[in-house]
Amino acid sequence: MTRLTADIWVSAYLTRLRLADIPVFITKKGDATAGAVLVKLNTLDGQATIFQRSFDLISGERVWVVLAEGAEIKVDAALEKQKGFDPDLWVIEVEDRAGRHLLDEPGLEA
């Protein structure tokens, strides 16, 4: 199975969110081919969650897991730490009061 480049996946994700009328922004553009992607969900109430793709050893699939969640200021600190580790990192910020991020929809696990 061919893997998508990071920039193609990000473009498709942004399109899917915009079609659902969910505001989304690229806050850090990473490596176009192989940069890791973090998704920050901002519920606009002072709370946030960061999701990262991870490899599930049991199923062998790539899944989205929570990297950090809680007060937005603490989540942002965790995000800054990740940026320091990985200069190729993509950071996508989704803003939705209902907590929609669409990462659990088919086709976004890759």
C-alpha atoms as an extended CHARMM CRD file, in Angstrom:
* protein
*
       110  EXT
         1         1  MET       CA              0.0000000000        0.0000000000        0.0000000000  PROA      1               0.0000000000
         2         2  THR       CA              1.3310000000        3.4030000000       -0.9790000000  PROA      2               0.0000000000
         3         3  ARG       CA              1.5090000000        6.0050000000        1.7630000000  PROA      3               0.0000000000
         4         4  LEU       CA              0.3880000000        9.5630000000        1.1650000000  PROA      4               0.0000000000
         5         5  THR       CA              2.8670000000       12.3710000000        1.5440000000  PROA      5               0.0000000000
         6         6  ALA       CA              2.2410000000       14.6710000000        4.4880000000  PROA      6               0.0000000000
         7         7  ASP       CA              1.2540000000       17.6520000000        2.3480000000  PROA      7               0.0000000000
         8         8  ILE       CA             -1.3350000000       15.6470000000        0.3690000000  PROA      8               0.0000000000
         9         9  TRP       CA             -2.8450000000       14.2210000000        3.5720000000  PROA      9               0.0000000000
        10        10  VAL       CA             -2.9790000000       17.6930000000        5.1630000000  PROA      10              0.0000000000
        11        11  SER       CA             -4.6230000000       19.1570000000        2.0570000000  PROA      11              0.0000000000
        12        12  ALA       CA             -7.2790000000       16.4230000000        2.0460000000  PROA      12              0.0000000000
        13        13  TYR       CA             -7.9040000000       16.8480000000        5.7770000000  PROA      13              0.0000000000
        14        14  LEU       CA             -8.2910000000       20.6210000000        5.4540000000  PROA      14              0.0000000000
        15        15  THR       CA            -10.7450000000       20.1430000000        2.6060000000  PROA      15              0.0000000000
        16        16  ARG       CA            -12.8210000000       17.6630000000        4.5830000000  PROA      16              0.0000000000
        17        17  LEU       CA            -12.9880000000       20.0210000000        7.5760000000  PROA      17              0.0000000000
        18        18  ARG       CA            -13.9060000000       23.0100000000        5.4390000000  PROA      18              0.0000000000
        19        19  LEU       CA            -16.6880000000       21.0270000000        3.7470000000  PROA      19              0.0000000000
        20        20  ALA       CA            -18.0650000000       20.3650000000        7.2480000000  PROA      20              0.0000000000
        21        21  ASP       CA            -17.8060000000       24.1100000000        8.0650000000  PROA      21              0.0000000000
        22        22  ILE       CA            -15.2060000000       23.4810000000       10.7610000000  PROA      22              0.0000000000
        23        23  PRO       CA            -12.5610000000       26.2410000000       10.9730000000  PROA      23              0.0000000000
        24        24  VAL       CA             -9.0210000000       24.9360000000       10.5450000000  PROA      24              0.0000000000
        25        25  PHE       CA             -5.5800000000       26.5140000000       10.2360000000  PROA      25              0.0000000000
        26        26  ILE       CA             -2.0480000000       25.3320000000        9.5380000000  PROA      26              0.0000000000
        27        27  THR       CA             -0.0330000000       26.8300000000       12.3920000000  PROA      27              0.0000000000
        28        28  LYS       CA              3.2250000000       25.1130000000       11.4490000000  PROA      28              0.0000000000
        29        29  LYS       CA              4.0890000000       23.7330000000        8.0360000000  PROA      29              0.0000000000
        30        30  GLY       CA              6.4020000000       20.7540000000        8.1660000000  PROA      30              0.0000000000
        31        31  ASP       CA              8.2600000000       18.5850000000        5.6860000000  PROA      31              0.0000000000
        32        32  ALA       CA              6.1050000000       18.0440000000        2.5930000000  PROA      32              0.0000000000
        33        33  THR       CA              6.9120000000       14.3720000000        2.1710000000  PROA      33              0.0000000000
        34        34  ALA       CA              7.4160000000       12.8170000000        5.5650000000  PROA      34              0.0000000000
        35        35  GLY       CA              6.6760000000       15.3440000000        8.2920000000  PROA      35              0.0000000000
        36        36  ALA       CA              4.6850000000       14.0980000000       11.2740000000  PROA      36              0.0000000000
        37        37  VAL       CA              1.2690000000       15.6990000000       11.7750000000  PROA      37              0.0000000000
        38        38  LEU       CA             -0.1890000000       16.8920000000       15.0670000000  PROA      38              0.0000000000
        39        39  VAL       CA             -3.7920000000       18.0740000000       15.2470000000  PROA      39              0.0000000000
        40        40  LYS       CA             -4.7710000000       20.5000000000       17.9940000000  PROA      40              0.0000000000
        41        41  LEU       CA             -8.4960000000       20.5970000000       18.7280000000  PROA      41              0.0000000000
        42        42  ASN       CA             -9.4340000000       23.9040000000       20.3370000000  PROA      42              0.0000000000
        43        43  THR       CA            -12.9670000000       23.8320000000       21.7810000000  PROA      43              0.0000000000
        44        44  LEU       CA            -12.8440000000       27.6000000000       22.3770000000  PROA      44              0.0000000000
        45        45  ASP       CA            -13.6050000000       27.2500000000       26.0950000000  PROA      45              0.0000000000
        46        46  GLY       CA            -10.0280000000       27.2720000000       27.3840000000  PROA      46              0.0000000000
        47        47  GLN       CA             -9.6130000000       23.5310000000       26.7650000000  PROA      47              0.0000000000
        48        48  ALA       CA             -7.7170000000       21.7570000000       23.9890000000  PROA      48              0.0000000000
        49        49  THR       CA             -6.4860000000       18.3450000000       22.8780000000  PROA      49              0.0000000000
        50        50  ILE       CA             -3.5280000000       17.3600000000       20.7110000000  PROA      50              0.0000000000
        51        51  PHE       CA             -3.8130000000       14.2280000000       18.5770000000  PROA      51              0.0000000000
        52        52  GLN       CA             -0.9100000000       12.4040000000       16.9670000000  PROA      52              0.0000000000
        53        53  ARG       CA             -0.7920000000        9.4250000000       14.6490000000  PROA      53              0.0000000000
        54        54  SER       CA              0.6190000000        6.3130000000       16.2050000000  PROA      54              0.0000000000
        55        55  PHE       CA              1.2140000000        2.7350000000       15.1400000000  PROA      55              0.0000000000
        56        56  ASP       CA             -1.0450000000        0.2340000000       16.9440000000  PROA      56              0.0000000000
        57        57  LEU       CA              1.1200000000       -2.8190000000       17.6580000000  PROA      57              0.0000000000
        58        58  ILE       CA             -1.8970000000       -5.0950000000       18.1340000000  PROA      58              0.0000000000
        59        59  SER       CA             -3.8070000000       -4.2930000000       14.9510000000  PROA      59              0.0000000000
        60        60  GLY       CA             -0.8630000000       -3.1300000000       12.8500000000  PROA      60              0.0000000000
        61        61  GLU       CA             -2.8070000000       -0.0150000000       11.8530000000  PROA      61              0.0000000000
        62        62  ARG       CA             -2.0800000000        3.6700000000       12.2480000000  PROA      62              0.0000000000
        63        63  VAL       CA             -4.4370000000        5.2850000000       14.7430000000  PROA      63              0.0000000000
        64        64  TRP       CA             -4.9240000000        8.7380000000       16.2440000000  PROA      64              0.0000000000
        65        65  VAL       CA             -4.0890000000        8.9700000000       19.9440000000  PROA      65              0.0000000000
        66        66  VAL       CA             -4.2130000000       11.8230000000       22.4450000000  PROA      66              0.0000000000
        67        67  LEU       CA             -0.7930000000       13.3560000000       23.0660000000  PROA      67              0.0000000000
        68        68  ALA       CA             -2.0000000000       16.0250000000       25.5070000000  PROA      68              0.0000000000
        69        69  GLU       CA             -5.3130000000       17.4110000000       26.7280000000  PROA      69              0.0000000000
        70        70  GLY       CA             -6.6140000000       19.8690000000       29.2640000000  PROA      70              0.0000000000
        71        71  ALA       CA             -6.1690000000       23.6050000000       29.7510000000  PROA      71              0.0000000000
        72        72  GLU       CA             -5.1710000000       25.1900000000       26.4630000000  PROA      72              0.0000000000
        73        73  ILE       CA             -2.1290000000       26.9010000000       27.9900000000  PROA      73              0.0000000000
        74        74  LYS       CA             -0.7320000000       23.5240000000       29.1050000000  PROA      74              0.0000000000
        75        75  VAL       CA             -1.5680000000       21.9030000000       25.7870000000  PROA      75              0.0000000000
        76        76  ASP       CA              0.2200000000       24.7230000000       23.9690000000  PROA      76              0.0000000000
        77        77  ALA       CA              3.2880000000       24.1670000000       26.1660000000  PROA      77              0.0000000000
        78        78  ALA       CA              3.2990000000       20.4750000000       25.2020000000  PROA      78              0.0000000000
        79        79  LEU       CA              2.9590000000       21.4880000000       21.5670000000  PROA      79              0.0000000000
        80        80  GLU       CA              5.9390000000       23.8530000000       21.8070000000  PROA      80              0.0000000000
        81        81  LYS       CA              7.9830000000       21.0260000000       23.3010000000  PROA      81              0.0000000000
        82        82  GLN       CA              7.1150000000       18.7770000000       20.3530000000  PROA      82              0.0000000000
        83        83  LYS       CA              8.0760000000       21.5320000000       17.9020000000  PROA      83              0.0000000000
        84        84  GLY       CA             11.4930000000       21.6840000000       19.5720000000  PROA      84              0.0000000000
        85        85  PHE       CA             12.0060000000       17.9440000000       19.0330000000  PROA      85              0.0000000000
        86        86  ASP       CA             10.8780000000       17.8090000000       15.4000000000  PROA      86              0.0000000000
        87        87  PRO       CA             11.5990000000       20.6310000000       12.9380000000  PROA      87              0.0000000000
        88        88  ASP       CA              9.6790000000       18.7460000000       10.1940000000  PROA      88              0.0000000000
        89        89  LEU       CA              6.4520000000       18.7050000000       12.2190000000  PROA      89              0.0000000000
        90        90  TRP       CA              3.0930000000       19.8850000000       10.8490000000  PROA      90              0.0000000000
        91        91  VAL       CA              0.6460000000       21.4550000000       13.3180000000  PROA      91              0.0000000000
        92        92  ILE       CA             -2.9930000000       21.7840000000       12.3170000000  PROA      92              0.0000000000
        93        93  GLU       CA             -5.3990000000       23.6800000000       14.6000000000  PROA      93              0.0000000000
        94        94  VAL       CA             -9.0950000000       22.8380000000       14.4540000000  PROA      94              0.0000000000
        95        95  GLU       CA            -11.5540000000       25.1500000000       16.1990000000  PROA      95              0.0000000000
        96        96  ASP       CA            -14.9050000000       23.6080000000       17.0760000000  PROA      96              0.0000000000
        97        97  ARG       CA            -17.0520000000       24.1470000000       20.1660000000  PROA      97              0.0000000000
        98        98  ALA       CA            -18.6780000000       20.7340000000       19.6630000000  PROA      98              0.0000000000
        99        99  GLY       CA            -15.2660000000       19.0010000000       19.6630000000  PROA      99              0.0000000000
       100       100  ARG       CA            -15.4630000000       17.7450000000       16.0770000000  PROA      100             0.0000000000
       101       101  HSD       CA            -12.1240000000       16.9050000000       14.4680000000  PROA      101             0.0000000000
       102       102  LEU       CA            -13.1570000000       14.2030000000       11.9500000000  PROA      102             0.0000000000
       103       103  LEU       CA            -10.0380000000       12.1260000000       12.6510000000  PROA      103             0.0000000000
       104       104  ASP       CA            -12.2680000000        9.1560000000       13.4360000000  PROA      104             0.0000000000
       105       105  GLU       CA            -13.7780000000        9.1740000000        9.9370000000  PROA      105             0.0000000000
       106       106  PRO       CA            -12.7600000000        6.5980000000        7.3140000000  PROA      106             0.0000000000
       107       107  GLY       CA             -9.8170000000        7.6380000000        5.1600000000  PROA      107             0.0000000000
       108       108  LEU       CA             -8.0970000000        9.8760000000        7.7140000000  PROA      108             0.0000000000
       109       109  GLU       CA             -6.1310000000        7.1700000000        9.4850000000  PROA      109             0.0000000000
       110       110  ALA       CA             -3.3970000000        7.0240000000        6.8320000000  PROA      110             0.0000000000
